[in-house]
Structure formats: C-alpha cells, structure tokens
Amino acid sequence: MPKMKTNSSAKKRFKLTGTGKIKRKHAYKRHILTKKDTDRKRRLTAGGLVHETDVYRVKRMLGMA
C-alpha cells in the first residue's frame, strides 16, 4: 500500500495544539483593508479553532485520521 499523502494546502493553514485541537486563522485580512472597520480588522487578527464538525475532515487532510 502506498504512503498516505498530506494535503499541502492544509499543512500550511492548520496547526495542532497541545490538547489536540486544531488552530486556524481568520480569512479576509489580506487586502482591501481600507473599507474594513478597525475593530473588525483587529478581530480578524486573532486566531480561532476549527469547528468540531470539521475536525475529522481537517485531520484526514493532515494525515492524522
């Protein structure tokens, strides 16, 4: 059986925490920032966690499930 491949785009976007949760970044913080409110841009800077319904899919892309 061939080796399982990790999804290259997923390994750049997600990180695993010490407790096994998956960290992610918020979208919409790359460009066209002039029309976005300062508070909104600050909220987008903070990281987030992958929702529990998507954890299995993300772990599969990372080769962990």
Secondary structure as UniProt FT lines:
FT   HELIX           8..13
FT   STRAND          15..16
FT   TURN            18..19
FT   STRAND          22..24
FT   TURN            34..35
FT   HELIX           38..45
FT   STRAND          48..49
FT   TURN            52..54
FT   HELIX           55..61
FT   TURN            62..63
//
